[in-house]
Amino acid sequence: MSSVSRPRSTPILVVLAAFAVANAIDFIFYGQHIYNLAALIGISVAAVGVAKDHTTALNCGAVLAIAGIAAKYV
């Protein structure tokens, strides 16, 4: 795939990286709860899926991140 046909995914990667860092800080410094770790792993897998243009990784990461975030607030 050439660089001309590749979609612009840089803004979403920056947003996913910011959310991953926020969840990492929350996990490391504020209690080490499993839902923070699940959200961190899910967001990281989703970011890899976006970067590598791999929809299965993106979908699995999104489901895991949504489950982790929902477990925090439900």
N, C-alpha and C positions, 0 to 999 in steps of 0.2 A: 504494500500500500504506500503510495507516495504521500509526501507531506501536503500536497495540494488537496487530495481527496479526504484527508483525515479531519474529522470534526474538531472544532475548537472546544476542548474540554478543560482548559486551564482554570477558568473561574470556579467550576465545580470542584476541582481538585484542591484549590485553595480553601474553599468552604469546608470540604471534608477533612482537610488537614487541621484546620482550626478546631473543628468539633472533636477530632481525635486527640489533639493536645489538651483540650479542656477536660475530656473524659479521663485522660491519663493523669492529669494533675488531681482530678477528683478522686481517682482510684488510689493513687500513691499517698496523697497527703490527708485525705478526709474519710478514712474509715475502711478502705479496702473491701467494699461490698462487691458481690459477684455481678450485680446488674451494671455497675460501672465498667467492669472488665468485659462483660458481654457487649456493651455498647461500643467500647473501645475496639474490640476485635472486629465487630460488625462494620463499623465505620472504616476501619483500616482495610478490610477485605473489599468493601465497596469502592474505596479509593483505588485499590489495585485493579479492580474490574473496570473502572473508568479509564485508568491510565493505559491498560493493555487492551482495551476494547473487547472485553470478555464478559458477555452478558450473564453467564451463569454465576460467575464470581460476584458480579454486581448485584444480582438478585439475592443470592445467599447472604451477602453482606448486609443488604438492605433489610432483609427479614430479621437477621440477628440483631442489627442495630435498633430496629423498631421494637423488638421484643425486650431488649435491655432497657430502652428508654421507657417503655410502657411499664415494665416491672418497677421502675423507680417511682413512678407517679400513680400507679394503680394499687 
